[in-house]
């Protein structure tokens, strides 16, 4: 089923190694391999909110413990559990016993964790390349339907057809646009769930598109299974289909003459698809095995996990703020040079039904606008509800936009008269070059991470036996040289912390640092900023500080201590600031993970 979706069927040359799409995947794959070892070897990774190397194993235990739950659903956790099972098995065999403390103490050692992290990142990398192919396939379906190219035509005749050549060009150009999405370049090499759920979501959208474009409603079964896998990977995938799928199917059944004539067949397949989807969701999301845990997780997602982090007010001013910031943040994904291609593709898709024969006009409108409908559905059902617009929360819409980028580029690059075609090719070359530089900047952000500089400084200046005090989550910390004594201080109990080998966990107020008298205090900007902000500062209408940030900014111990520390008033002075120093590559901050400074203080 999945192979059929990825393979495509528009011309006999499509799957060959020398095809343009194959070269696109090859170049994008090489680009996304850079930085795959970011922060490794280590006992934990630097990918903020990533699920590997550790969280997916604990998440599986929590998911299947009655009444308990993990932040994310289990589909991708299970996949990683399978592909990393050999590493886990070796750790179990080498642990002193099967008691939880002994197993945890063994498996968090650097060799196991590093291997698991590499495997998990490689899975994301492969899925990110699958996203490039799927975007290409969706663009092909739209262009093929517009031109009346039948996928079941004679392959040799189809391969020689000018229309089939345009279909293939629209596909590989759309794939190329998806390949130069800078934010996707970052998530394509981390263990966050954003690439995996987007991969399954695009499989589902392609199946839905084929059901309409090819008038083959049996594809709805594939749509149901893959949509469930998307939701079972990360819950927010629901927002892509909640409004778009009913709209696409209702419009198809209402306006397309063929669908109306075959309504009984279409509705039968739809009923089967719904049944398959419900059954699959009950299993994939562990609802059958742990219904109380599933209900608790939904309550957590609808409450603290989303509303405590909202950046916009829950009114029309806030929704306008969401839309305004989404437009403002466009350049996080693509350069402005590609904007004309997107606008041309969207305009072409909107009016394409006017050029189609009457027998296909309604279906063409549905097919051409399905990716747009999915993007709008995500905005309404997620961005407006969660009230967030960070990099990962605009990634679905911006990836779908690549479909229209390919459709917009194809006429000028391939189909136009010679003079226009040459101009279009020159424009495309410039736009893609700028986009590639932006993607390379993401790679540079990983390779030149300031934490590497902090690690070098500590290796050169910290002596054996020196005490280094740190704070916050593993993901924000640099690695520490051997021989030093590292203590992590905070008010939360150690059971709520993710342990690190060689790090002593201390429960104490931040402000007692002078009494503890460590030689160094190492502070990550990516974590400490929450104690340095002004929680009562003026806000732009429609915007707000998330409740969690307000609580941190008003927390007396943390805010007083860290604000005094950065002013040199707590018995320590700054001796080194590891910061972004490149004069060529721009400073890029994605997911509060890249280019963040590390501040090192020494006791007076």
C-alpha positions in Angstrom: 0.0 0.0 0.0 2.7 2.5 1.1 5.0 1.5 -1.8 2.2 2.2 -4.3 1.8 5.7 -2.9 5.5 6.5 -2.9 6.2 4.9 -6.3 3.7 6.8 -8.5 2.7 5.8 -12.0 3.1 8.7 -14.4 5.6 7.5 -17.0 8.1 4.6 -17.1 11.1 6.8 -16.3 9.9 8.0 -13.0 11.5 5.6 -10.6 14.9 5.4 -12.3 18.0 6.6 -10.5 18.7 9.2 -13.1 15.2 10.9 -12.9 15.1 14.5 -11.7 13.2 13.6 -8.6 15.9 11.0 -7.7 18.5 13.7 -8.0 16.4 16.0 -5.8 16.2 13.3 -3.1 19.9 12.7 -3.4 20.9 16.3 -2.9 18.4 16.9 -0.1 19.5 13.7 1.6 23.1 14.8 1.6 22.2 18.3 2.8 20.2 16.8 5.8 23.0 14.4 6.8 25.1 17.4 7.9 24.7 17.8 11.6 23.2 14.4 12.2 25.7 13.9 15.0 24.9 17.2 16.7 25.8 17.0 20.3 26.9 13.3 20.1 28.3 11.1 21.6 26.4 11.8 24.7 24.1 10.3 27.3 21.2 12.5 26.1 20.5 14.6 23.0 20.3 18.3 22.3 17.1 18.1 20.2 14.5 20.0 22.4 11.3 18.0 22.8 12.9 15.1 21.0 11.9 11.6 22.1 15.2 9.9 21.7 17.5 8.6 22.9 15.5 8.2 26.1 11.9 9.3 26.2 10.4 6.8 23.8 11.2 3.8 26.0 9.8 5.5 29.1 6.9 6.7 27.0 6.0 3.1 26.0 6.0 2.0 29.6 3.8 4.9 30.6 1.5 4.5 27.6 0.7 0.8 28.4 0.5 1.2 32.2 -3.2 1.4 33.2 -4.2 4.9 34.2 -0.8 6.4 33.2 0.0 8.3 30.0 2.8 9.8 28.0 2.8 13.2 26.3 2.7 11.7 22.9 0.8 8.7 21.3 2.7 5.5 20.8 2.9 4.8 17.1 6.4 6.2 16.5 7.6 5.1 20.0 6.8 1.6 18.9 8.6 2.0 15.6 11.8 3.2 17.4 11.4 0.5 20.0 11.6 -2.1 17.3 14.5 -0.6 15.3 16.5 0.0 18.5 15.6 -3.3 20.2 19.1 -4.8 19.7 20.7 -1.9 21.6 18.1 -2.3 24.4 18.6 -6.0 24.5 22.4 -5.6 25.0 21.8 -3.1 27.8 19.4 -5.5 29.5 21.9 -8.4 29.3 24.7 -6.2 30.7 22.7 -4.7 33.5 23.5 -6.0 37.0 19.8 -7.0 37.4 16.4 -6.4 35.8 15.4 -4.0 38.6 14.5 -0.6 37.2 17.4 1.4 38.8 19.9 -1.1 37.5 18.5 -1.1 33.9 18.3 2.7 33.8 21.8 3.0 35.2 23.1 0.8 32.4 21.2 2.0 29.4 21.8 5.7 30.0 25.5 5.1 29.4 27.0 7.0 26.5 27.5 4.1 24.0 23.9 2.9 24.2 22.3 6.4 24.1 24.5 7.6 21.3 23.6 4.5 19.1 19.9 4.9 19.8 20.1 8.7 19.0 21.8 8.0 15.7 19.2 5.4 14.8 16.2 7.6 15.7 17.7 10.6 13.8 18.3 8.4 10.8 14.6 7.4 10.9 13.6 11.0 10.9 16.0 11.7 8.0 14.5 8.9 5.9 11.0 10.1 6.6 12.0 13.7 5.7 13.1 12.4 2.3 9.8 10.5 2.0 8.0 13.9 2.6 9.9 15.3 -0.4 8.7 12.4 -2.6 5.1 12.6 -1.3 4.9 16.3 -2.0 6.0 15.5 -5.5 3.4 12.8 -5.9 0.6 15.1 -4.7 1.7 17.8 -7.2 1.7 15.1 -10.0 -1.8 14.1 -9.2 -3.1 17.6 -9.4 -1.3 18.4 -12.7 -2.2 15.0 -14.2 -5.9 15.5 -13.4 -5.8 19.0 -14.8 -4.2 17.8 -18.1 -6.3 14.7 -18.3 -3.3 12.3 -18.0 -4.5 8.8 -17.0 -2.1 6.9 -14.8 -3.3 3.6 -16.2 -2.4 4.5 -19.8 0.2 2.6 -21.8 3.6 3.3 -20.0 5.6 3.7 -23.2 3.1 6.1 -24.7 2.8 8.0 -21.4 6.5 8.4 -21.1 6.7 10.1 -24.4 3.7 12.3 -23.9 4.3 16.1 -23.5 1.6 16.2 -20.9 3.3 13.4 -18.9 6.5 15.4 -19.0 4.7 18.3 -17.5 3.3 16.1 -14.8 6.7 14.8 -13.9 8.2 18.3 -13.9 5.5 19.6 -11.6 6.3 16.7 -9.3 10.1 17.0 -9.1 9.9 20.8 -8.8 7.4 20.5 -5.9 9.8 18.0 -4.3 12.7 20.4 -4.8 10.8 23.2 -3.0 10.0 20.9 -0.1 13.6 19.9 0.0 14.8 23.5 0.6 12.3 24.2 3.4 14.8 25.4 6.1 12.7 24.4 9.1 12.1 20.9 7.6 15.9 20.7 7.2 16.3 21.0 11.0 13.5 18.6 11.9 14.7 16.2 9.3 17.7 15.3 11.5 16.3 15.4 15.0 14.1 13.0 17.0 11.1 15.3 17.3 7.8 13.8 16.1 7.1 16.6 13.6 8.6 14.9 10.6 7.1 11.4 11.3 3.6 12.7 11.8 3.9 14.9 8.7 5.1 11.9 6.7 2.0 9.8 7.6 -0.2 12.9 7.1 1.1 13.4 3.5 0.6 9.7 2.8 -3.0 10.2 3.9 -3.5 13.3 1.8 -2.1 11.6 -1.3 -4.5 8.7 -0.8 -7.4 11.1 -0.5 -6.3 13.0 -3.6 -6.0 9.8 -5.6 -9.5 8.7 -4.5 -10.9 11.8 -6.1 -8.6 12.4 -9.0 -8.6 8.8 -10.2 -12.2 8.2 -9.2 -11.1 5.2 -7.2 -12.9 5.4 -3.8 -11.0 2.3 -2.6 -8.1 4.7 -1.8 -10.2 6.0 1.1 -9.2 2.9 3.0 -5.6 3.8 2.7 -6.4 7.3 3.7 -8.1 6.1 6.9 -5.1 3.9 7.9 -2.4 6.5 7.2 -4.4 9.3 8.8 -4.7 7.2 12.0 -1.0 6.5 11.9 -0.4 10.3 11.7 -2.6 11.0 14.7 -1.1 8.0 16.5 2.3 9.6 16.0 1.4 13.1 17.2 -2.1 14.1 18.1 -2.0 17.5 16.3 -2.2 15.6 13.0 -6.0 15.5 13.5 -6.1 19.2 12.6 -5.0 18.6 9.0 -8.1 16.4 8.4 -10.7 17.5 10.8 -12.2 20.1 8.4 -10.5 19.3 5.1 -11.5 15.6 4.7 -15.2 16.2 5.2 -15.1 19.3 3.0 -13.2 17.4 0.2 -15.5 14.4 0.2 -18.8 16.4 0.6 -17.8 18.7 -2.3 -16.8 15.8 -4.5 -20.1 13.9 -3.8 -22.1 17.1 -4.3 -20.6 18.7 -7.4 -18.9 15.9 -9.4 -21.3 14.1 -11.7 -19.4 10.8 -11.6 -19.4 10.8 -7.8 -23.1 11.5 -7.7 -23.7 8.6 -10.2 -21.5 6.3 -8.1 -22.7 7.6 -4.8 -23.6 4.2 -3.4 -20.2 2.9 -4.2 -18.4 5.9 -2.8 -20.5 5.9 0.4 -19.9 2.2 0.8 -16.1 2.7 0.6 -16.3 5.7 2.9 -18.2 3.6 5.5 -15.6 0.8 5.2 -12.8 3.4 5.6 -14.5 4.9 8.7 -14.8 1.5 10.2 -11.2 0.7 9.5 -10.1 4.0 10.8 -12.0 3.7 14.1 -10.7 0.2 14.7 -7.2 1.2 13.8 -7.3 4.2 16.1 -8.5 2.1 19.1 -5.4 -0.1 18.6 -2.8 2.4 17.4 -3.5 4.9 20.2 -3.7 2.2 22.9 -7.3 3.2 23.7 -8.4 -0.4 24.0 -5.5 -1.4 26.3 -5.4 1.8 28.5 -8.7 3.8 28.1 -8.2 5.7 31.4 -4.7 6.7 30.4 -6.0 7.8 27.0 -8.6 10.0 28.6 -6.1 11.5 31.0 -3.7 12.3 28.1 -6.5 14.0 26.1 -7.3 16.1 29.2 -3.6 17.0 29.6 -3.3 18.0 25.9 -6.4 20.1 25.9 -5.4 21.8 29.2 -1.9 22.3 30.6 0.0 21.0 27.5 -1.5 23.6 25.2 -3.2 26.4 27.1 -0.3 27.0 29.6 1.9 27.7 26.6 -0.5 29.9 24.5 1.1 33.0 23.0 -2.1 34.7 21.8 -5.4 35.8 23.5 -8.4 33.6 22.9 -10.4 36.2 20.9 -10.4 37.6 17.4 -7.5 39.9 18.2 -5.5 36.8 19.1 -6.5 35.0 15.9 -5.6 38.0 13.8 -2.2 37.9 15.6 -1.8 34.3 14.7 -2.4 35.0 11.0 -0.2 38.1 11.1 2.7 36.2 12.7 2.3 33.3 10.3 2.8 35.7 7.4 5.7 37.4 9.2 7.4 34.0 9.9 7.2 32.8 6.3 11.0 33.4 5.9 11.7 30.8 8.5 10.9 28.2 5.8 11.5 29.7 2.4 13.2 32.8 1.0 11.1 35.7 -0.4 12.4 34.8 -3.8 10.1 31.7 -3.9 7.0 33.7 -3.0 6.0 34.4 -6.6 6.1 30.7 -7.4 3.8 29.9 -4.5 1.4 32.7 -5.5 1.4 31.5 -9.1 0.8 27.9 -8.1 -2.1 28.9 -5.8 -3.7 31.1 -8.4 -3.3 28.4 -11.0 -4.9 25.8 -8.8 -7.8 28.1 -8.0 -8.7 28.7 -11.6 -7.6 25.3 -13.0 -11.2 24.0 -12.9 -12.2 26.7 -15.3 -10.0 25.2 -18.0 -11.0 21.6 -17.3 -13.8 19.9 -19.3 -17.2 20.0 -17.7 -17.0 16.4 -16.8 -13.9 16.9 -14.7 -14.3 20.6 -13.6 -15.8 19.9 -10.1 -13.3 17.1 -9.4 -10.4 19.3 -10.5 -11.4 22.0 -8.1 -11.5 19.4 -5.3 -8.2 17.9 -6.2 -6.3 21.1 -6.8 -7.4 22.7 -3.5 -7.1 19.7 -1.3 -3.6 20.7 0.0 -4.9 24.2 0.6 -7.9 22.9 2.5 -5.6 20.7 4.7 -3.5 23.8 5.5 -6.4 26.0 6.4 -7.9 23.1 8.5 -4.7 23.0 10.5 -4.8 26.8 11.1 -8.4 26.7 12.3 -8.3 23.5 14.2 -4.8 23.8 15.8 -3.2 27.2 15.5 -6.3 29.0 16.6 -7.0 26.5 19.4 -3.5 26.1 20.8 -2.7 29.7 19.9 0.9 29.0 18.9 3.0 29.7 15.8 6.5 28.4 16.6 8.5 26.7 13.8 7.0 23.3 14.2 3.4 24.6 14.4 3.7 26.1 10.9 5.6 23.2 9.4 2.5 21.4 7.9 1.1 24.4 6.1 4.5 25.4 4.8 5.3 21.9 3.6 1.9 21.8 1.8 2.7 25.1 0.2 5.6 23.3 -1.7 2.9 21.5 -3.8 1.8 24.9 -5.2 5.4 26.0 -5.5 6.0 23.1 -7.9 2.8 23.8 -9.8 3.7 27.5 -10.1 7.2 26.8 -11.3 6.4 24.1 -13.9 4.8 26.2 -16.6 7.6 28.8 -16.7 10.4 26.3 -16.3 9.2 23.6 -18.6 6.2 24.5 -20.7 6.6 28.1 -21.8 8.1 29.4 -25.0 11.9 29.5 -25.2 12.5 33.0 -24.0 10.0 32.8 -21.1 11.4 29.3 -20.2 15.0 30.6 -20.0 13.9 33.5 -17.8 11.9 31.0 -15.6 14.8 28.7 -15.3 17.1 31.6 -14.3 14.6 32.7 -11.7 14.3 29.2 -10.4 18.1 28.8 -10.2 18.4 32.0 -8.2 15.5 31.2 -5.9 16.7 27.7 -5.2 20.3 28.9 -4.6 19.1 31.4 -1.9 17.0 28.6 -0.4 19.9 26.2 -0.3 22.0 28.8 1.5 19.3 29.1 4.1 19.3 25.3 4.6 23.0 25.3 4.8 22.7 28.0 7.5 20.6 25.5 9.5 23.4 22.9 9.1 25.9 25.5 10.3 23.8 26.3 13.4 24.3 22.7 14.4 27.9 22.3 13.5 28.9 25.6 15.1 26.7 25.2 18.2 28.1 27.5 21.0 28.0 24.5 23.4 31.0 23.1 21.6 32.9 26.3 22.6 31.8 26.0 26.2 33.0 22.4 26.3 36.4 23.4 24.9 36.7 26.2 27.5 35.8 23.9 30.4 38.3 21.2 29.2 41.1 23.8 29.2 40.2 25.6 32.4 38.4 23.2 34.8 40.7 21.2 37.0 40.1 17.7 38.3 37.9 17.8 41.4 36.4 21.2 40.6 32.7 21.5 41.3 30.5 22.8 38.4 26.9 23.7 39.2 24.3 23.5 36.5 20.5 23.9 36.3 17.7 22.9 34.0 17.0 20.1 31.6 19.5 17.8 29.9 18.7 19.2 26.5 20.2 22.6 27.3 23.4 21.5 28.9 26.9 21.1 27.3 28.9 18.0 27.9 31.4 18.2 30.8 35.0 17.1 31.0 36.1 14.0 32.9 37.3 14.5 36.4 35.1 17.4 37.4 32.2 17.1 39.9 28.9 18.3 38.3 25.9 19.1 40.5 22.5 19.9 39.2 20.6 22.2 41.5 16.9 22.9 41.5 13.7 22.9 43.6 12.1 19.9 41.9 12.7 16.4 43.3 15.3 14.2 41.5 12.6 11.7 40.5 11.3 14.3 38.1 14.7 14.9 36.4 16.2 12.9 33.6 19.4 11.4 35.1 22.8 12.0 33.6 25.8 9.8 34.4 28.3 11.5 36.7 25.9 14.3 37.7 24.8 14.6 41.3 21.2 15.8 41.8 20.7 18.4 44.5 17.4 19.7 45.8 18.0 23.3 47.1 17.2 26.9 46.4 19.1 28.5 43.5 19.9 31.4 45.7 22.1 29.3 48.1 24.8 29.0 45.5 27.3 31.1 47.5 26.9 28.6 50.4 27.4 25.7 48.1 30.5 27.4 46.8 31.0 25.6 43.4 34.0 26.9 41.4 31.9 27.4 38.3 28.2 27.9 37.5 27.3 27.0 33.9 24.0 28.6 32.7 22.3 28.0 29.4 20.5 30.9 27.8 18.0 28.5 26.3 16.8 27.6 29.8 17.5 30.6 32.0 15.6 33.2 29.9 12.4 32.4 31.7 13.8 33.8 34.9 15.1 37.0 33.2 12.0 38.2 31.5 9.6 40.9 32.8 6.3 39.0 33.4 4.4 42.3 33.7 5.7 44.0 30.5 3.3 45.5 28.1 2.0 43.2 25.3 0.9 43.9 21.8 -2.9 43.6 21.5 -3.8 39.9 20.8 -0.5 38.7 22.2 0.2 37.4 25.7 2.9 35.8 27.7 2.1 32.1 28.3 1.1 31.3 31.9 4.2 29.2 32.4 6.5 32.1 31.5 4.6 34.4 33.8 5.0 31.9 36.6 8.7 31.5 36.0 9.3 35.3 35.8 7.5 35.8 39.1 9.1 32.9 40.9 11.2 34.7 43.6 14.1 32.4 44.1 14.9 31.8 40.4 14.2 35.3 39.2 16.2 37.0 42.0 19.1 34.7 41.8 19.7 34.6 38.1 19.0 38.3 37.5 21.6 39.0 40.2 24.0 36.4 38.7 24.1 38.0 35.3 24.8 41.4 37.0 27.7 39.9 38.9 26.0 40.4 42.3 25.8 36.8 43.6 29.4 36.1 44.5 30.3 35.0 41.0 31.6 36.8 37.9 31.4 35.9 34.2 34.6 34.3 32.9 33.4 33.0 29.5 30.4 33.5 27.2 30.1 30.8 24.5 28.1 32.6 21.8 27.5 32.6 18.1 30.6 34.0 16.5 30.3 33.3 12.7 30.5 36.3 10.5 29.2 34.5 7.5 26.4 32.2 8.7 23.5 34.0 10.3 22.4 33.1 13.9 19.4 30.9 13.7 17.3 29.9 16.7 14.9 26.9 16.1 12.9 25.3 18.9 15.0 27.1 21.5 17.7 24.6 20.6 20.2 26.3 18.2 22.7 29.1 18.6 21.8 29.7 22.3 24.6 31.1 24.5 26.3 29.3 27.4 27.4 31.6 30.2 30.1 30.4 32.6 30.6 32.1 36.0 33.5 31.6 38.4 33.3 32.1 42.2 34.9 35.4 43.3 
